[in-house]
């Protein structure tokens, strides 16, 4: 909470404002020098504005003389993870600028394709990453697939954490029979392999990206409930909780104001790790044909559309390497970035590790 409060109350340093101004000037010069880029910027001012706002916010946060940023700067892997995720955020925000959708398209997430040639096409002018079977543009799919990845991860995390916080709070704070009921429910979910259970739930609900998100959220919430329940069992015995109860505070106020804020930090670390895992599971379900419709901008869908060519052709097994390498690299880097960032959050927020930094 102190980090958030410092971010809101402290003014941005002068050198941060200078860096932000330099970025704005560089972008203005670049858009002026490249007519095509200038036209794209003019057509999508809100996306460009959001990107500039993100740049200013990141620079202001990084310049804060807080303990959080100081610990991050000491760890090169933390910086690497932070940079990787920021790069994906920038690509997601600027997707209409980097890969403009066709003028007559009904949905910008549908990947444009040129003809129905079954063999993938190697990278060439106009298609820098090549095309999959049926000539779907890999570059367009990866750029817009970044938005899909963030949407899936954020929606699933929001649902899972909400259910997990509610169920974990009930189990940990009230205990006894309620605790027993909630924990036995979580045991049932955790008894199944998460990927297998996600496949079963998605198959029951039907094909679609929204069904994939629901399935992963249903599978994911028991983990958050267990983590929070364990920490609440410890926090609710502390003196400040007893003082709030003695002062006449109700259970809901005690849980929201005193218990959850002091037990939520381990949950945030787990959530950071899970951001990458969620996208990995969603990509696996799309690869199995249970996710997005054919032609939708989704990294797993891109690999699925080219799975017949993963081994190439007899005598030349690597001729269609680009159909797997590029979307696979996007998934790998996304998961790696969140794993590194999760490690950073764990090292910074865990009081047992602070003395070693």
Buried (B, 14 or more C-beta within 10 A) or exposed (E): EEBEEBBEEEEBBEEBBEBBEEBEEEBEEEBEEEEEBBEBBEEBEEBBEBBBEBBBEBBBBBBBEBBBBEBBEEBEBBBBBBEBBBBBBBBBBBBBBBBBBEEEEEEBBBBBBEEEEEBBBBBEEEBEBBBBBBBBBBBBBBBBBBBBBBBBBEBBBEBBBEBBBBBBBBBBBBBEEBBEEBBEBBEEBBEEEBBEBBBEBBBEBEBBBEBBBBBBBBBBBBBBBBBBBBBBBEBBEEEEBEEBBEEEBEEEBBBEEBBBEBBBBBBEBBBBBBBBBBBBBBBBBBBBEBBBEEBBBBBBBBBBBBBBBEEBEEEEEEBBBBBBBBBBEBBEBBBBBBBBBBBBBBBBBEEEEEEEE
